[in-house]
Amino acid sequence: MLSSSSTTVKSLPLKKRLCFLLKLVCFVSSVLIFCEFLIYYVVIFQCRWPEVKGGAHMDKKETSTSVLKAVILADTHLLGEIKGHWLDKLRREWQMERSFQTALWLLQPDIVFILGDVFDEGKWSSPQAWADDVRRFRKMFKYPVSTELVVIVGNHDIGFHYEMTTYKVNRFEKVFNFTSGKLITRKGINFVIVNSIAMEGDGCAVCRTSEAKLAALSHKLNCSQQKPDRSNKRCSDVEKLPASEPILLQHYPLYRKSDAECSGEDSAPPEEKNIPFKEKYDVLSQEASQKLIWWFHPRLILSGHTHSACEVLHAGKIPEISVPSFSWRNRNNPSFIMGSMTPTRFSLQKCFLPYESRVFTIYCAAGALLVILILAHFQLLTPPFYFAQRLISKHKAV
C-alpha cells in the first residue's frame, strides 16, 4: 500500500514535466506553422482583383467573364550551385513556393507572367546545374490546368548581351517555350513578348532574328488595327489579329535616366534613386526604347530587372510598370501585380507578401516568451512581488 502511494507521488512530477514539454512543443509548432505557412494565407487573402473602370463608356462585350485575370511577377533569382548557400536556397525557395501556391489557390488567375531572371546563375550554369535549377523551378511554380504560365527571358537566364549565346537562348526557349517577338492573345488581349537582352542594336545573330520577328509582328498588329481598305496592298495578305493595342512584356525597362522620379514604399532606397542608369545594362538604350514604342504603340509596358517598383509615362501617355523582385533575398517586402484586363482597358493592383522583418519579429517575440515560460516553470524567474519583499526584508535586517 505504501509503495503504491509513493509511486503515485513520484509519477506526479514526471506527468507535470511531460505536460509542460507537450505545451512547449505545441507553442513552438504553432509559431512555426503560422510563420512558415499560415501567414501567406493571412496576407494574400487581403488582396483583391481590381475592377476595370469603364463606367458608362465600357463596351457591352466587356463583361466580367471577358476580363482576363493576370498575375505579374519578376526576378525570382533561384540560387544556383556556385553562389547559393544551401540554407539560403532552402529559405528563399520555400518562401517563394508558399507565396506562389497560396496566390494561385486564393486568387485563381487565368495567366501568370514572370518577367525574367528566373534563375540567378543561368548565364553560366552547366547542363547538369541547369537541369537541377529547372527541376526546382517546376516544383516551386507548378500550376493547375486552369492557369497558364508565361516566362520571359532575363539577363541572369542567358547572360548580358556580351555573354548571350545561341546555345543559352535555345536552352531557355526549349524549357519555357519562349520566343522573342511572340504574340500571345487571350480574350482578345494582345501580349507581345520581347527578349530585351537582344535589343542591343549591334546586328548580332540573335539580335537580328529577334528584331526581324518583332518588326513582322508589328506589321501584323498595325494592319489589324486599320480599317479594311482594298487600296492598302501592304495589309491585303496579312493575317488579321484582334484589333487591340498590345501590352509589352520584357525584362529590361525602357530607357529612363534613373529612379529619381519613382515613389512608393517598394521603390528604390533613397541612396540609390539618383544613381544614373547605364544604357543596355540597367535599361534599354534610347534607340531601342523608341523603336519598340514606334513599332507597337503599346497601351502598357511591364518590366522587371531593377528589383524595385517604378511607374513611368513614356511619350506622355504610355505607362510602364517596373515590377519589384519576388524574392526576399532582394527585398524585405516582395510583391506581385494583379491585373484585370480587357481588349481596351486594364486596372492594376499590387499585392504585398509578408514582410520578412515582421516574421523575424514574431520569431524573436516567441523566443523571448519561450525563455520566460521555461524559467518560470523551473522557478528560476523570481516574480517582482517576491523580489521586492526580499529587498525590504534585507533592508530591515540591516
C-alpha positions in Angstrom: 0.0 0.0 0.0 2.8 2.4 0.9 4.8 1.5 -2.1 1.9 2.2 -4.5 1.3 5.6 -2.9 4.9 6.6 -3.1 5.0 5.6 -6.8 2.0 7.9 -7.4 3.8 10.7 -5.7 6.9 10.2 -7.8 4.9 10.0 -11.0 3.3 13.4 -10.5 6.4 15.4 -11.3 7.0 13.3 -14.3 3.5 13.9 -15.6 3.9 17.6 -15.0 7.2 17.7 -16.9 5.6 15.8 -19.8 2.6 18.1 -19.8 4.9 21.1 -19.8 7.0 19.7 -22.6 3.9 19.0 -24.6 2.8 22.6 -24.2 6.2 23.8 -25.3 6.1 21.6 -28.4 2.6 22.9 -29.2 3.7 26.5 -28.7 6.8 26.1 -31.0 4.8 24.2 -33.6 2.1 26.9 -33.7 4.6 29.6 -34.2 6.4 27.7 -37.0 3.1 26.8 -38.7 1.9 30.4 -38.6 5.2 32.0 -39.8 6.0 29.4 -42.5 2.6 28.5 -43.8 -0.5 30.4 -42.5 1.0 33.9 -42.7 0.9 33.7 -46.5 -2.8 33.0 -46.5 -3.5 35.7 -44.0 -1.6 38.3 -46.1 -2.6 37.3 -49.6 -6.2 36.8 -48.6 -6.4 40.6 -48.2 -5.5 41.2 -51.9 -8.4 41.8 -54.2 -8.7 41.9 -58.0 -9.0 45.4 -59.2 -12.1 46.4 -61.1 -11.8 47.5 -64.7 -13.0 51.1 -64.7 -15.1 52.0 -67.7 -18.4 53.4 -66.4 -21.0 54.2 -69.0 -18.4 54.1 -71.8 -17.5 50.5 -71.1 -18.0 48.2 -74.1 -21.1 45.9 -73.6 -19.0 43.0 -74.7 -16.5 43.6 -71.9 -18.4 41.7 -69.2 -16.9 40.1 -66.1 -16.4 36.8 -68.0 -14.3 38.6 -70.6 -11.9 40.1 -68.1 -8.6 38.4 -68.1 -7.1 38.0 -64.6 -3.3 38.1 -64.8 -0.6 37.9 -62.1 2.7 39.5 -63.0 5.9 38.9 -61.0 9.6 39.3 -61.7 13.2 38.4 -60.7 12.8 35.2 -58.7 16.5 34.5 -58.9 16.6 30.9 -57.9 20.0 30.3 -56.5 22.5 28.0 -58.2 25.3 25.7 -57.1 28.1 28.4 -57.3 26.8 31.3 -55.3 23.9 29.7 -53.5 24.3 28.6 -49.9 22.1 25.6 -49.1 20.4 27.3 -46.2 19.7 30.4 -48.2 18.3 28.3 -51.0 16.1 26.4 -48.7 14.7 29.5 -47.1 14.1 31.6 -50.2 12.7 28.8 -52.3 10.3 27.8 -49.5 9.1 31.5 -49.2 8.5 31.8 -53.0 6.9 28.4 -53.3 4.4 29.1 -50.5 3.7 32.6 -51.8 3.1 31.4 -55.3 1.0 28.4 -54.5 -1.1 30.4 -52.0 -1.7 33.1 -54.5 -2.8 30.6 -57.1 -5.2 28.9 -54.6 -6.7 32.1 -53.3 -6.7 34.3 -56.4 -7.1 31.7 -59.2 -5.6 33.8 -62.1 -6.1 33.0 -65.7 -2.5 33.6 -66.6 0.8 34.3 -64.8 3.7 36.2 -66.3 7.3 36.0 -64.9 9.3 38.9 -66.3 12.8 37.3 -66.4 15.7 36.4 -64.2 14.0 33.2 -63.2 17.4 31.8 -62.3 20.4 33.5 -60.7 23.1 31.6 -62.4 21.6 30.6 -65.8 24.1 32.7 -67.6 27.0 30.4 -66.5 25.4 27.1 -65.2 26.5 23.8 -66.6 23.9 21.4 -68.3 23.6 19.4 -65.0 23.2 22.5 -62.9 20.7 23.9 -65.4 18.6 20.7 -65.3 18.6 20.9 -61.4 17.5 24.5 -61.4 14.7 23.8 -63.9 13.6 20.8 -61.8 13.4 23.0 -58.7 11.6 25.8 -60.6 8.9 23.4 -61.8 8.3 22.1 -58.3 8.0 25.6 -56.8 6.0 27.2 -59.6 3.7 24.3 -60.5 0.3 25.4 -61.7 -3.2 23.9 -62.4 -4.6 23.3 -65.9 -6.9 26.3 -65.5 -3.9 28.6 -65.2 -1.3 29.4 -67.9 2.3 30.3 -67.1 4.4 32.5 -69.4 8.1 33.1 -68.7 10.1 35.9 -70.3 13.9 35.7 -70.5 16.2 37.9 -68.3 20.0 38.6 -68.3 20.6 36.2 -65.4 18.9 33.4 -67.5 21.1 33.8 -70.6 23.7 36.4 -69.7 24.1 40.1 -70.6 24.5 40.7 -74.3 28.2 40.0 -74.3 27.6 36.7 -72.5 24.5 35.7 -74.5 24.9 32.7 -76.9 22.6 30.9 -79.2 23.1 27.8 -77.1 21.8 29.6 -73.9 18.9 31.2 -75.7 17.8 27.9 -77.3 18.2 26.1 -73.9 15.8 28.7 -72.3 13.4 28.6 -75.2 13.2 24.8 -75.1 12.2 24.7 -71.4 9.8 27.7 -71.4 8.6 27.8 -75.0 9.9 31.3 -75.2 10.4 33.2 -78.4 11.2 36.9 -78.7 8.6 38.5 -81.0 6.0 36.0 -79.9 2.4 37.2 -79.7 0.1 35.7 -77.0 -3.6 36.6 -77.4 -6.0 35.8 -74.6 -9.6 37.0 -74.5 -8.9 39.5 -77.3 -5.9 41.0 -75.5 -2.5 41.1 -77.3 0.7 40.5 -75.3 4.0 41.0 -77.1 6.9 39.0 -75.7 10.3 40.7 -76.0 13.9 39.4 -75.5 15.2 42.8 -74.2 18.8 41.4 -74.0 18.7 41.0 -77.8 17.8 44.7 -78.3 21.5 45.7 -78.4 21.3 47.0 -81.9 24.7 45.7 -83.0 23.4 43.2 -85.5 24.4 40.1 -83.7 22.8 36.8 -84.9 20.3 36.6 -82.0 19.6 40.3 -82.2 18.9 40.2 -86.0 16.5 37.3 -85.6 14.7 38.8 -82.7 14.3 42.2 -84.3 13.1 40.7 -87.5 10.3 38.8 -85.7 9.3 41.9 -83.8 9.2 44.0 -87.0 7.0 41.4 -88.7 4.7 41.2 -85.7 4.5 45.0 -85.6 3.3 45.0 -89.2 0.6 42.4 -88.4 -0.7 44.3 -85.4 -0.7 47.7 -87.3 -2.6 46.1 -90.2 -5.1 44.5 -87.8 -5.9 47.9 -86.2 -6.5 49.6 -89.5 -10.0 49.7 -91.1 -10.4 47.4 -94.1 -9.2 49.2 -97.3 -8.8 47.4 -100.6 -6.3 50.0 -101.8 -3.9 49.1 -99.0 -2.0 46.3 -100.6 0.6 46.1 -97.8 -2.1 44.6 -95.5 -4.1 42.6 -98.0 -2.4 39.3 -97.3 -1.7 39.9 -93.6 -3.2 37.6 -91.0 -5.7 39.6 -89.0 -5.2 39.7 -85.3 -7.6 41.2 -82.6 -7.7 45.0 -83.0 -6.4 45.7 -79.5 -3.4 47.8 -78.7 -0.7 45.4 -77.3 0.9 45.1 -73.9 4.7 44.7 -74.0 6.3 42.2 -71.6 10.1 42.3 -71.2 12.8 42.1 -68.6 14.7 45.4 -69.1 12.8 48.6 -68.6 12.6 51.1 -71.4 15.2 54.0 -71.1 14.9 56.3 -68.2 17.7 58.3 -66.6 17.3 56.9 -63.1 14.7 56.0 -60.4 14.7 59.6 -59.1 11.0 60.1 -60.0 9.9 56.7 -58.6 7.8 56.7 -55.4 6.2 54.2 -53.1 7.2 52.0 -50.2 8.8 49.4 -52.6 10.6 51.9 -54.8 14.4 52.1 -54.8 16.1 53.2 -51.5 16.8 57.0 -51.3 20.5 56.5 -51.6 20.1 54.6 -54.9 17.4 56.7 -56.6 19.7 59.3 -58.1 22.3 56.9 -59.4 22.2 57.3 -63.3 21.2 54.2 -65.2 23.5 52.7 -67.7 22.0 52.0 -71.2 22.0 48.4 -72.3 22.8 47.3 -68.8 20.2 48.8 -66.4 17.7 49.9 -69.0 17.3 49.6 -72.8 19.1 52.1 -74.9 17.2 55.2 -76.0 17.2 53.9 -79.6 15.8 50.5 -78.7 13.2 52.1 -76.5 12.0 54.4 -79.2 12.0 51.6 -81.7 9.6 49.4 -79.5 7.3 52.3 -78.9 7.2 53.2 -82.6 6.7 49.6 -83.7 3.9 48.7 -81.3 2.3 51.8 -79.8 1.6 49.8 -76.6 -1.0 50.8 -74.1 1.1 49.3 -71.3 4.6 48.1 -70.7 5.6 45.7 -67.9 9.2 45.1 -67.0 11.5 43.9 -64.1 15.2 43.9 -63.7 15.7 46.8 -61.2 14.2 44.8 -58.2 12.3 47.9 -57.2 8.9 49.4 -58.2 8.5 52.3 -60.5 5.8 53.8 -62.7 6.9 55.9 -65.7 5.0 57.6 -68.5 6.6 57.4 -72.0 5.7 59.9 -74.6 3.4 61.4 -72.0 0.8 58.7 -72.4 2.3 55.1 -72.3 2.6 53.8 -68.8 5.4 51.4 -67.9 5.3 49.5 -64.6 8.6 48.1 -63.3 7.7 45.1 -61.1 9.8 44.6 -58.0 11.6 41.3 -57.2 9.5 38.4 -55.9 12.4 37.1 -53.8 13.1 38.1 -50.1 16.8 37.8 -50.9 16.4 41.1 -52.9 13.7 42.8 -50.8 12.2 42.9 -47.4 8.8 43.5 -48.9 8.4 41.5 -52.2 5.2 41.8 -54.1 3.4 41.0 -57.4 1.0 42.7 -59.6 -2.6 41.7 -60.1 -4.1 42.9 -63.4 -7.7 42.8 -64.6 -7.6 43.3 -68.4 -9.9 43.7 -71.3 -9.1 44.4 -75.0 -9.5 48.2 -74.4 -8.8 48.7 -70.7 -6.8 47.5 -67.7 -6.6 48.0 -64.0 -3.6 47.0 -61.8 -3.3 46.4 -58.1 -0.2 45.5 -56.1 -0.3 42.6 -53.7 2.4 42.7 -51.0 3.8 39.5 -49.5 4.8 39.1 -45.8 7.5 41.5 -44.6 10.5 39.4 -43.6 11.3 41.8 -40.8 7.9 41.2 -39.3 8.3 37.4 -39.5 11.7 37.8 -37.6 9.9 40.0 -35.1 7.3 37.3 -34.4 10.1 34.7 -34.0 12.0 36.9 -31.6 8.9 37.7 -29.5 8.0 34.0 -29.4 11.6 33.1 -28.5 11.6 35.6 -25.6 8.2 34.3 -24.4 9.5 30.7 -24.6 12.5 31.6 -22.4 10.3 33.3 -19.8 8.0 30.2 -19.7 10.9 27.8 -19.2 12.4 30.0 -16.4 9.1 30.4 -14.7 8.4 26.6 -14.9 11.7 25.8 -13.2 11.2 28.6 -10.7 14.3 30.4 -11.9 12.4 33.6 -12.6 11.5 35.5 -9.4 8.2 37.3 -9.6 8.6 41.1 -9.0 6.4 40.9 -5.8 8.7 38.4 -4.1 11.8 40.1 -5.4 10.6 43.4 -3.7 9.8 41.5 -0.5 13.3 40.1 -0.3 14.8 43.6 -0.8 12.6 45.0 2.0 13.5 42.2 4.4 17.2 42.6 3.8 16.9 46.3 4.4 15.2 45.7 7.7 17.8 43.2 8.7 20.5 45.8 8.1 
